Structures are given as structure tokens and as C-alpha cells.
């Protein structure tokens, strides 16, 4: 029974310590075995390059490719091998994602802060970015769009993709229309290592983006610590969704949204927070009913054990719980969801009302679906155009401008006992 698997909690029956315990995510730890294996893969790729990539590609993906780069012809041919309705869906999603992300571009700042002192902020793209696209049973075409479109808008001159073999025509088509420069058939930790250090076949990049399994995530963590000239987007944990709902929410929709997030994998978590006991009962029945027809129901049943329902006194209490949890995805399914929006301070992405399923954000509504998880939404944002750019400040002082500011600089450098800083100003005055 689903209602046995999904724990129902009455918030005000818990003390403060137990309330905090309830909102702690399920343990998501990387075993020493995984850490050591990834460490070995990274070292092998660093030292042996392509030969290590071929070895691990055969071991993990049963691939005997002699070359990793997908040919231009194969990428162009994907146009004819993808069904028209699929191409139409990809193009429509691209349109919305482009419109939203184009508005994120930062403006150049050019201002005279005081007479004789001009300051600027200029924006430059990251020179080379590597996008990791998970493959296997669920090739994430949508992730190609979510990563390559902001990279393209940011005008990154080198946009590369790594994805496990065999790469589907849908991924190749999406890469082509999104302006990706090169695509490589290589997956797992070895792909991350290739991006980090570079090999004869695969170029080194300045920043690595994209989700992946526990090995990919661990590889991103390790290379980020090893190299100073490399950055990663974030260390994403399992997918998660919190729904705030009132008594007027449609239980069919609420249950469907919970299940859609749970099928991401056995480590996912969903939380329903509501003051309505009647809604909870209806949602539990809908979960049981809808679960029966899903092909991933065995995975979802396991994941439901890590998920729960919280019954509160009112909707404001729901928003407080949501802020403590800081969900990756937040659905506010109430009569007037905008009224609660002002109370939300921690969330990766928010969906308002009955007709805003989280699945829309995963694919085509416009905002990015690469989001902070595991409570990181309290301090981090989802991926956007800014993540593919650098802000560089520029300053120009005239002689008069430096003279007018000199006493301030001399005083502060003297306080900090930085004599060379002091002299850099004083010698000019003299």
C-alpha cells in the first residue's frame, strides 16, 4: 500500500529537534570504493590520455570506438534520422529557452564614480566549456538544450559535449541546432577527466557542466580540487520536489507531479506540505492508482520510502517549512499562489498553480532545469548565462582623479601597514 510507504507527519506534534530531523535529506554518501576508482580513472586519463579513455570506454560502455569525436557528417545526418514531431518539439523548446535566457545577459557598466575616476565592468565569455550529457536508458536531450543555449548566448567560442556511446540521433540533432562545436562519444568519470586535463582527441576545457551518476559527480568533485584553472557548475545530488497545496488543489495533479519527480531515480525525494488532511487522503489514493500503470513503479516504490507528507496548521507554516528544506523544485498549488510567493526565499525553481507542472520546466517552458539540490538552493542558483561568462572590472584614473583620492588611499594603506601600497601613491604625488 502506498499510504504505508509514504509517511504522513503532523508538523505541530513534533518538537523543534524532530522537525529539523524530518527535513534532513536521505544519506547520499560516496563510498570509499567509488572515490578510489574515480581517482584511478582520473590519474590514468591524465597520464595515458586516449588509451585510458579507450580502456574505460570498453569496460564501462562496452564500446570499441577507435575515434571519440562524432563526425560532422553523422551530426548533419541526424537531421534526417529524427522524426519531424521530435524536431518540432526540440525547436519549440529551444525557442522558449532562448527567449528566457537572452534576458539574463548582463549589461556593461561604464561610470565615472567621481571626477577623474572612470570604472567599467566588461563581460567576457568563458573560452572553453565542456557539457556532460548523460546517456544510457535515458539520453537527456533536454540537458543539451539547457546547457548549450546559455553557452551560445554567452558567446563561448568553444562548446563541447561528451556523452556515453552510442549517442542518439536526437542528442546529435539538438547539439547541431544549438551551436555545439564538437561532440565526443565518451561517458562516465573518464569523460570528466578528459575535459579536465585534455587528451589528443578531446580538448581541455575551462569549466565543466552537466549532471551525471555518482561516478560523474565524484569525478567533477576531484578534478575541481586538483586544478586551479578549472571550474564546475555544481555538485548536483538526487532530484527533489516539494509541493505546497491547499484544499482546492487537484489531487490528480498533485500525485502526478510527485510521481514524475520520483522516476528520476531511487535517491530522489518528494515532499507534500499541506494544511488539508482531506487532500492528503485523496493524493494517497491517486498515488496508488497512478503508480500501477507506470513502468518505473518498482523504482518509485523504493523512493517513496524516503519521501513524506507534512500536515500543517496553515499555508504560511507551509512556506516556512519549504524555506527550511530549500527544495530544488517547488510547486505552489493553491488558489492564489502569487500570495505565497513573497514568503519564499529558498528554492531552485518555482512553479505556480494547477497548470504549472515541474515537468514543463524540465523540458520547454524556458528557465533552466540544472538546479541546486540537497538544500543548496539556500545559497546557490540554477545554471544561467552568467555561469558561462566572466565579469572583469576596468579602471582609469586621471592625474587629478588620483590626487583627489590619494589621501583616502594613503590613510587606509597606512592603517593596514602596507608600505609598498603607500609608496605607489606617494611617489606619484611627489
N, C-alpha and C positions, 0 to 999 in steps of 0.2 A: 504494500500500500504506500502511495506517495506521501500521505499525511504522516506516516511513520518515519519516512526518510527526511522530510523537511521539518526541522524543528521549529516550533512556534513558541516565541518568548514574549512574556508580558514585561515591558521595559521597567515599569514602576514597581515591580515586585523584586527587582534586583538592587543590590547596593551598588555604590559607585565603583568599587573594585571589580565586581562581576560584570557591570555594564562595559567597562573597558576591555575585559577579557573576551566578551562576546564579539567585539569588533576587531579583534586581532585576526589577521588572515591565517589560513591554514599554513602549516610549515612548508616552506619552499626552499629546501636546502640542497646544495650541490654536494654530492658525496665526494670523498677524497679520491675515489676511483675515477670519477669524471674529471676532477681537477687535474690529476696526474696524466690521464690520457690526453686531455686537451693540451697540456703543457708539452707533452712529447710531440704531438702533431705540429704545434707551432714551431718548435725547435727544428723538426725535420724539414718543414717548409722553408724556414729561414735559411737552413744550411744547404739543402738539396734542391730547392726550387721545384721545377716541373716534375722531376722524377718522383718526389714525395707526393705531389698532387695526384699523379697517375696511380701510385700505390694506394693511397687512401680512397681515391675515387672508385677503384676496383673493390676494395674491402667493404666500403660502406654503401656504395650505389651500384655495385656490380657493373661498372662501366669500363669499357676498354678503349675509350676515345684516345686517338693519337694527337688531336688538337682540341684545345678547350674553347677557342673563340668560334662563335657561330658565324658562318659566312654571311656576307651581305646578301647573297642570292637566297639563302634559306630564310633570312629575315624578310626580304621582299616577297618571296613566295608565300609567306604566311597570310598575306592579303587574300590570296585565292583559296586558302585552305580553311579559313574561318568562316562560319556561316554568317549570312548577312544580318540576321537578327542579333547575333552576338556582336558583330562590328557596330551595329547601330546602338546597342546598349553601351558599349565601351565609349563610343563617340559622345553619347549624351552625358555619360558620367564625366568625361573629360571636360565638356563644356561647363558644367556646374562647378567642378573643382577649380578650373581655371578662373572663372569669374570671381569666386570667393578668395582664392589665394592671390590674385592680382591686386586686390585691395590691401594686402598686407605689406606691400613694398614700402620701405622706409624712405622718408624724404631726406634730401641732402640739407644739412644745416650750414648756413653761412651768415655769421652775425658779428657785428662789432660790439663786443661786450662793454668796452669803454673806449674813449677816444684813443686811437693809435694801437688798439689790440683787436685783431681780427681772428676769430675762431671758426673752424669748419668741422663738420662731420661728413666724411665721404664713405660711400658704401662700395665694397668690392666683393665679388663672388668668391667662394672657396674654389680653388683652382681645379681640384680633382676630387670627386665623390664616388664612393662605392656603395651601390644599393644591393642589399641581400634580399632576395625574393624566395621565400620557402616554396618547395615543390612537393613531390610525393603525391599522396592521395588528394591533397587539397592545394593545387597550384594557385597562389594568391595573385590573380590578375589585378585585383583592386589595389594591392600594395604597390604594384608597378605604377599605377596612376598616382597614388598618394605620395610617392617619393619622387618620381621623375618630374611631375608637373611643377612643384615648387622649385626643384633644382633648375628646371628650364626657365622659369620666371626669374629666378635669381641670376640667370645667365652664366651658370657654371660652364666653363669651357670643356670640361671632360666629365661625362656622366657615364658610369659603367655599371653593369648588372652582373651579378653572379647568382646562379640558381641551379639546383641539383639536376642532373640529367635523368631522363630526357626532358628538355624544356618543351612545353606545349606550344602549339602554334598561336594560341590565344595570348600567352605571355609575350611571344615574339612580336605579334601584331601590336599589342599595347606598347611595347618598347619602341617600336618603329614610329608610331604616330605621336608618341610623347617625346621624341627627340633624343632618345638614348644613343650614345655614340658607339658603344661596343657591348656585346653580350657574351658571357662566358658560361659554359656548362660545367660548373663545379659547385658543390654544395658543402654544407657542414662547417666544422671548425677549420678545415683546410682552406675553404674559400675565404674566411675571415683572415687567416694568416697570410694568404696570398695578397689580399688587399693591403694588409698592414706592412708587409716587407717588400712586396713585388717579386715577380719571377720573370723568366724570359718571356713567358706568354702573357702574364697578367700584370698590369701596371700597379705600382704602389699608389695609394690614394691618401688624401689628407683627412678625410672623415668618412666613417662607415655608418650607414643607416640600415634599418630594417629589423624585423622580428625574426625569431627562429626558435629551435628547440633548445633544450638545456645545454647542449654542446656548443651551439652557436652563441648563446648568451654568455657562457663561460669564456669562450674564445674572445669575445668582444671585451669582456672584463680584463682578461690577461693582457691582450695587446695594448689596451688603453693604459695600463700600468707600465708596460715595457717601453713605450715610445713617447717622446715629448712632442713630436711633430705629427701626432695622430690624435684624432678625437672620435668619439662615438656619439650617436644621437641620445641613447638612454639604455639602461638595462631593464628591459621590459619583463615583467613577471606574467603570471597567468591572467587571462581576461576576466573582467568583473563588471557587474551591473548592479546598481541599486535603484529601486523603484519606490518613489513616494506616491501613494494613491489614496484617494478618498472614497467614500461610499458610492459615488456616482461613476467611478471608473469601470470600464467594461472588463469583467473578469476573463473573458476570452482573450482579449488583447494583452492583459497583464501576464497571463500564463504563457502566451505565445512569445512574449518578449523575454521572459525568464528562460524559457527553453532554448530560444535562439542563441542566447549567450552561453548557455551550458554546453552546447555541442562543439564549442571551440576545443575542449579537451578536458581530461579528468581533473586538472588542477584549477579549473575555472570556479568562480564563486558568484552567486547571486543573492541579493537581499531584498526582501519586500518589507517596507515600513509603512504602516497604516494605522489609523485610529479605528478602522471598521472591522469588527470581528466577522460580520456577515460577508464582507468582501473576501476575507481570508478563507472562509469556508468554501466560497464559490471558486476561488482561484485554485484551491487544493483539488477540487473535483475536476476542474478544467485541466490541470496538470496531468492528472491520472488519465483523462480521456485523450488528450493530445499526444501524450507520450507513447501511446500504443501504436501509433502509425509512423513513428519516426525510426529511421534506420539506425540512428546513433543512440537508441534508447538505453542500451546497456552502459555506455559511457556516461550518459546523462544521469542515470540512476546512482552511479557512484559519486558523481559530482554533487547531486542533491544532498548527500550526507554532509557535505561541507558548507551547505547553504542554509539559510534560515529566514523566518518571518519574525518581525518585531511589531508587537501591538502597542500603540502609544495612546496618550490621552488626547492629543490634538495634532494638527498639521505643523504647528511651529516646533513642537517637540520632534517631529519627523525631520525637519530641516536641521535641527541641532545634531541629531544622530548622523545624518548624512555628512555634515561638516566634519564630525569626528572620524568617520570612516574614510572620507576623501575618495570617492569612487572614480574609477576610470570613466565609466559611463553613468549618467544619472538621468532617469526618466521621471518627470513630474507629471503624473497623470491625474490631474484634479480638474475641477470645474473652471477655476481661474488660475492656471499655473503661473502666469506672469506675476501674480500677487506674492508668490513664494520665492520668485527668482532673486529678489533683492536680499533675501536671507541666506542665499547660497554663496559661500566663499571658497569652498574646496571641491573641485570636480574637473575631470579632464575634458568632458564634453557633455552638454545638457540638451535634453530633448523634451519639448513642452507639449502636453496634451495627448489626447486619444490617438491622434493621427500622425504621431512622430515616433515611429519605432526606431530603436537603436540600429536595426538592420539598414535603414535608409542612410545613416551616417557611415556605415561600413562600406557603402558602395558609391553613392551617387548624389547625395544632397548638396555637398560642397566642402564642408570642413574636413580636416584631416582625420583619419582613423588611427594614426600612430600616436598613441596617448600614454601618459604616465600611469602606471599601475602600482598596486601594493601600497597605497597611501601616499605615493609620491606626488599626487595631484595637489597636495597641500603646499608644495613649493615649486613644482615644475609644470610646464605647459606642454601641449601636444606639438608635434612637428609642424613647422610652417616655413615660409620663405626665409625668415630671419635666420633659421638654422643652417641655411646654405650660404650665408653671407657673413662678412666681417665689417665691423664699424671701425673706421680709422679717423682719429682726430688730427686736425691740421691747425697750426698756429702761426701767425705772422705779427710780429710787433715792430712798430716803427721806433726810431730812437726816442721820440717824445713819449711814446707809449710805454717803453721800458723805464724811462726816467720817472714817469708818473706812478709806476707800480713798484719802483725799486725799494722804497722804504718798507713796504709790506714784506717783500721777499727777504730783505736783509734782516728784518726783525724775526721772521719765522725761521730762517736758516740759522740764525744765532741761537734761538731757543733750542733747536734740535742739535746744536753743536756740530753742524756740517760746514766746516770751514771752506772746503772747495766750492760748495754751492754759493756761499757768501762771496768768495773771490770772483766767481763767474759774473756776478753783478757789479761788485765794487770796482773791478778792473775796467769795466766798460764805463762806469761813471767817471773814473779818473782820466 
